[in-house]
Amino acid sequence: MASNDTRMETGSQSSSGDHGSVDSGFVSPSSSTVDLPRISLTRAHLKHLNKQLEALDPMDVLRFCRVFFPQLYQSTAFGLTGLVTVDMLSKIDAETPQLPPVELIFLDTLYHFQETYDLVERVKARYNVKVHVFKPADVETTQQFEQLYGEKLWETSSELYDWIAKVEPLERAYSQLKVGAVLTGRRRSQGAARGSIDVVEVDEERGVIKINPLANWTFAQVKQYVTENQVPYNALLDQGYKSVGDWHSTVPVGEGEDERAGRWKGQDKTECGIHNKKSRYAQFLEQMARQKGQEVPAA
């Protein structure tokens, strides 16, 4: 295959494992994707794809992705952008009821605001959408979590908290659901590491395609859509919040502050880990194991 080709394969990985001509995509499928139709995108084709999608309305981006990408899910914490995506998908479902709906992945850290849990139920009732809930491994309640890891783990070991409460549950979701591609609520106007995201990205470490359908929308555009389409939203947004995560690391946003300024205020971080390189957490686990004199776990 020439280096500019794009190919789509079905079935398990070739025994030869020769994907050397593929620059980007499902080059080395993980166990969660090995039995799926595989999309292998060269860097040139990915660039071309993003150039075309950049000019489309988010609804058209979603229409394309719903047909093109196998095993498509939406990962959401039920923020405004994710809610807009849910609403748009419901309209697309009405256009093409013969296609399977996009189901949701929700990471329940056990520390969400009650308003967030209430919103999840409202969304399920409004859109009749299936929500797959993933919690930290081996626990069901906050009490059980703190019995295992102590109180305020997010303060005593922020990296470990992110791994246990968010990163590992998401990777478990990808594996159990055999996720091939996932819709996110990230936008460039949110700033920091999100300021230069493409519409379609390849997470080669986790073996999934990440799609940011509203990448080029502003907060004002998102809010306008929510208002005009009467999309249910988190009650905290009427109290000065703009981006809502765990109650222990989220505060209202001040006048003139960035949209995500209320997340991890005063800390040197802008992401919870699920959109960072997996290797960062693999390295953290290795460091923790070395400190305890244990065998280093497989990443």
LINUR-V266429 format. One record per residue. N is the residue number from 1. PSI is psi in degrees with one decimal (999 if undefined). OMEGA is omega in whole degrees, -180 to 180 (* if undefined). Layout:
n:N psi:PSI omega:OMEGA
n:N psi:PSI omega:OMEGA
//
This chain:
n:1 psi:134.0 omega:178
n:2 psi:157.0 omega:-173
n:3 psi:-16.5 omega:-180
n:4 psi:2.7 omega:-178
n:5 psi:155.0 omega:169
n:6 psi:132.4 omega:-178
n:7 psi:154.8 omega:178
n:8 psi:124.4 omega:-176
n:9 psi:154.2 omega:177
n:10 psi:139.1 omega:177
n:11 psi:-174.6 omega:-176
n:12 psi:165.8 omega:-177
n:13 psi:142.5 omega:178
n:14 psi:142.6 omega:-179
n:15 psi:-25.7 omega:179
n:16 psi:-26.3 omega:180
n:17 psi:23.9 omega:-175
n:18 psi:95.7 omega:177
n:19 psi:26.6 omega:-174
n:20 psi:-25.1 omega:-177
n:21 psi:-4.0 omega:-179
n:22 psi:121.1 omega:-176
n:23 psi:-30.6 omega:-174
n:24 psi:146.3 omega:178
n:25 psi:-154.4 omega:179
n:26 psi:69.5 omega:-177
n:27 psi:-47.6 omega:179
n:28 psi:85.4 omega:-175
n:29 psi:139.7 omega:174
n:30 psi:176.3 omega:-180
n:31 psi:-22.3 omega:-179
n:32 psi:-15.8 omega:-176
n:33 psi:-1.9 omega:-170
n:34 psi:-25.7 omega:-179
n:35 psi:5.6 omega:-177
n:36 psi:160.9 omega:167
n:37 psi:129.0 omega:-174
n:38 psi:135.2 omega:177
n:39 psi:120.6 omega:179
n:40 psi:114.1 omega:-177
n:41 psi:129.2 omega:171
n:42 psi:162.5 omega:178
n:43 psi:-36.5 omega:180
n:44 psi:-40.9 omega:-179
n:45 psi:-36.9 omega:178
n:46 psi:-40.7 omega:177
n:47 psi:-43.5 omega:179
n:48 psi:-43.7 omega:-179
n:49 psi:-44.5 omega:180
n:50 psi:-36.0 omega:179
n:51 psi:-40.3 omega:179
n:52 psi:-43.8 omega:-177
n:53 psi:-28.4 omega:-179
n:54 psi:-32.0 omega:-176
n:55 psi:-5.3 omega:-176
n:56 psi:154.3 omega:171
n:57 psi:146.8 omega:180
n:58 psi:-34.7 omega:178
n:59 psi:-40.9 omega:179
n:60 psi:-34.4 omega:174
n:61 psi:-44.7 omega:-179
n:62 psi:-39.0 omega:177
n:63 psi:-44.5 omega:179
n:64 psi:-50.0 omega:-175
n:65 psi:-36.5 omega:-178
n:66 psi:-32.0 omega:180
n:67 psi:-37.8 omega:-169
n:68 psi:-38.6 omega:-172
n:69 psi:124.9 omega:177
n:70 psi:154.2 omega:177
n:71 psi:53.5 omega:-178
n:72 psi:128.6 omega:176
n:73 psi:169.0 omega:171
n:74 psi:123.6 omega:174
n:75 psi:124.9 omega:-174
n:76 psi:145.9 omega:170
n:77 psi:13.5 omega:178
n:78 psi:37.3 omega:169
n:79 psi:174.3 omega:-175
n:80 psi:-44.9 omega:-178
n:81 psi:-42.2 omega:177
n:82 psi:-36.5 omega:179
n:83 psi:-37.2 omega:175
n:84 psi:-42.5 omega:179
n:85 psi:-43.4 omega:178
n:86 psi:-44.0 omega:-179
n:87 psi:-42.8 omega:178
n:88 psi:-41.5 omega:179
n:89 psi:-35.0 omega:179
n:90 psi:-36.0 omega:178
n:91 psi:-38.9 omega:178
n:92 psi:-36.8 omega:176
n:93 psi:-39.1 omega:179
n:94 psi:-30.6 omega:179
n:95 psi:-37.8 omega:-174
n:96 psi:70.0 omega:-177
n:97 psi:-14.1 omega:-180
n:98 psi:-15.8 omega:180
n:99 psi:147.1 omega:179
n:100 psi:142.9 omega:179
n:101 psi:158.6 omega:175
n:102 psi:122.2 omega:-179
n:103 psi:160.7 omega:-173
n:104 psi:149.4 omega:173
n:105 psi:122.4 omega:-180
n:106 psi:122.8 omega:178
n:107 psi:107.8 omega:179
n:108 psi:99.0 omega:-179
n:109 psi:-10.7 omega:-174
n:110 psi:1.6 omega:-179
n:111 psi:24.4 omega:175
n:112 psi:157.2 omega:172
n:113 psi:151.6 omega:175
n:114 psi:-33.6 omega:178
n:115 psi:-32.1 omega:178
n:116 psi:-45.1 omega:178
n:117 psi:-38.9 omega:178
n:118 psi:-39.7 omega:-180
n:119 psi:-40.0 omega:179
n:120 psi:-44.5 omega:-179
n:121 psi:-37.1 omega:179
n:122 psi:-40.4 omega:179
n:123 psi:-43.8 omega:179
n:124 psi:-41.3 omega:-180
n:125 psi:-40.5 omega:-176
n:126 psi:-43.6 omega:-171
n:127 psi:-3.7 omega:-179
n:128 psi:46.4 omega:-176
n:129 psi:145.1 omega:179
n:130 psi:131.3 omega:180
n:131 psi:118.7 omega:176
n:132 psi:116.8 omega:-177
n:133 psi:127.8 omega:178
n:134 psi:124.3 omega:180
n:135 psi:170.0 omega:173
n:136 psi:145.1 omega:-174
n:137 psi:136.8 omega:170
n:138 psi:11.8 omega:176
n:139 psi:154.0 omega:179
n:140 psi:-21.6 omega:-175
n:141 psi:163.4 omega:176
n:142 psi:-39.4 omega:-180
n:143 psi:-44.2 omega:179
n:144 psi:-39.9 omega:179
n:145 psi:-46.1 omega:-176
n:146 psi:-24.0 omega:173
n:147 psi:-34.7 omega:180
n:148 psi:-43.3 omega:-169
n:149 psi:-1.9 omega:-179
n:150 psi:168.1 omega:179
n:151 psi:147.6 omega:174
n:152 psi:46.5 omega:177
n:153 psi:-30.4 omega:180
n:154 psi:-19.9 omega:176
n:155 psi:-41.3 omega:-176
n:156 psi:-30.0 omega:179
n:157 psi:85.8 omega:-176
n:158 psi:-41.6 omega:-179
n:159 psi:-43.2 omega:-180
n:160 psi:-40.7 omega:178
n:161 psi:-47.7 omega:-180
n:162 psi:-40.1 omega:-179
n:163 psi:-50.1 omega:-174
n:164 psi:-42.4 omega:-172
n:165 psi:-21.6 omega:-172
n:166 psi:-53.9 omega:-173
n:167 psi:-51.7 omega:-179
n:168 psi:-43.1 omega:176
n:169 psi:-37.3 omega:179
n:170 psi:-42.7 omega:179
n:171 psi:-33.8 omega:176
n:172 psi:-38.1 omega:177
n:173 psi:-46.3 omega:179
n:174 psi:-42.7 omega:-176
n:175 psi:-50.0 omega:-176
n:176 psi:-37.6 omega:-179
n:177 psi:-6.8 omega:-177
n:178 psi:52.0 omega:-177
n:179 psi:130.6 omega:176
n:180 psi:-34.7 omega:179
n:181 psi:149.9 omega:-175
n:182 psi:135.7 omega:176
n:183 psi:136.6 omega:178
n:184 psi:169.8 omega:179
n:185 psi:20.1 omega:-178
n:186 psi:142.8 omega:177
n:187 psi:150.2 omega:180
n:188 psi:-33.3 omega:-178
n:189 psi:-9.7 omega:176
n:190 psi:-12.0 omega:173
n:191 psi:-166.8 omega:-178
n:192 psi:-135.6 omega:-176
n:193 psi:-15.2 omega:-178
n:194 psi:-6.9 omega:-173
n:195 psi:-15.8 omega:-177
n:196 psi:21.5 omega:-178
n:197 psi:149.6 omega:173
n:198 psi:169.7 omega:176
n:199 psi:-43.3 omega:179
n:200 psi:129.4 omega:179
n:201 psi:157.9 omega:178
n:202 psi:118.8 omega:174
n:203 psi:88.7 omega:-173
n:204 psi:-28.9 omega:-179
n:205 psi:-35.9 omega:-179
n:206 psi:-8.7 omega:177
n:207 psi:33.6 omega:178
n:208 psi:157.9 omega:171
n:209 psi:131.8 omega:176
n:210 psi:131.4 omega:-178
n:211 psi:129.0 omega:179
n:212 psi:81.3 omega:-169
n:213 psi:-25.1 omega:180
n:214 psi:30.7 omega:-175
n:215 psi:-37.0 omega:-175
n:216 psi:13.6 omega:176
n:217 psi:151.6 omega:175
n:218 psi:167.2 omega:177
n:219 psi:-37.9 omega:-180
n:220 psi:-40.3 omega:178
n:221 psi:-41.5 omega:179
n:222 psi:-47.0 omega:-179
n:223 psi:-38.8 omega:178
n:224 psi:-42.0 omega:179
n:225 psi:-43.7 omega:180
n:226 psi:-43.4 omega:-179
n:227 psi:-48.2 omega:-176
n:228 psi:-30.1 omega:-177
n:229 psi:7.1 omega:177
n:230 psi:47.2 omega:179
n:231 psi:131.2 omega:177
n:232 psi:142.6 omega:-178
n:233 psi:169.4 omega:-177
n:234 psi:128.9 omega:-178
n:235 psi:-21.7 omega:-180
n:236 psi:-22.6 omega:-179
n:237 psi:-21.9 omega:176
n:238 psi:-0.2 omega:-179
n:239 psi:18.8 omega:176
n:240 psi:-3.2 omega:176
n:241 psi:149.1 omega:174
n:242 psi:-32.5 omega:177
n:243 psi:122.7 omega:-171
n:244 psi:123.5 omega:175
n:245 psi:-135.7 omega:176
n:246 psi:149.0 omega:-177
n:247 psi:-27.3 omega:-176
n:248 psi:-8.2 omega:-178
n:249 psi:27.0 omega:180
n:250 psi:130.9 omega:177
n:251 psi:162.6 omega:177
n:252 psi:156.0 omega:-179
n:253 psi:133.4 omega:-179
n:254 psi:167.7 omega:179
n:255 psi:125.5 omega:178
n:256 psi:-1.8 omega:180
n:257 psi:158.0 omega:178
n:258 psi:158.8 omega:-177
n:259 psi:-39.1 omega:-177
n:260 psi:18.6 omega:-179
n:261 psi:-21.1 omega:-179
n:262 psi:-2.0 omega:179
n:263 psi:127.5 omega:179
n:264 psi:43.4 omega:-177
n:265 psi:131.2 omega:-180
n:266 psi:-2.5 omega:179
n:267 psi:155.0 omega:-180
n:268 psi:64.3 omega:178
n:269 psi:150.5 omega:179
n:270 psi:-5.6 omega:180
n:271 psi:153.9 omega:-179
n:272 psi:-10.3 omega:178
n:273 psi:-28.4 omega:-175
n:274 psi:-16.8 omega:177
n:275 psi:8.7 omega:175
n:276 psi:170.1 omega:176
n:277 psi:132.6 omega:179
n:278 psi:-32.5 omega:-176
n:279 psi:-28.7 omega:178
n:280 psi:-39.3 omega:-178
n:281 psi:-29.8 omega:173
n:282 psi:-42.4 omega:179
n:283 psi:-38.5 omega:179
n:284 psi:-44.2 omega:179
n:285 psi:-39.4 omega:178
n:286 psi:-40.6 omega:179
n:287 psi:-43.0 omega:180
n:288 psi:-41.0 omega:-179
n:289 psi:-40.4 omega:180
n:290 psi:-39.2 omega:-180
n:291 psi:-31.5 omega:-179
n:292 psi:0.2 omega:179
n:293 psi:25.3 omega:-179
n:294 psi:167.3 omega:174
n:295 psi:134.5 omega:-179
n:296 psi:124.6 omega:-179
n:297 psi:155.6 omega:176
n:298 psi:138.9 omega:-179
n:299 psi:999 omega:*
//
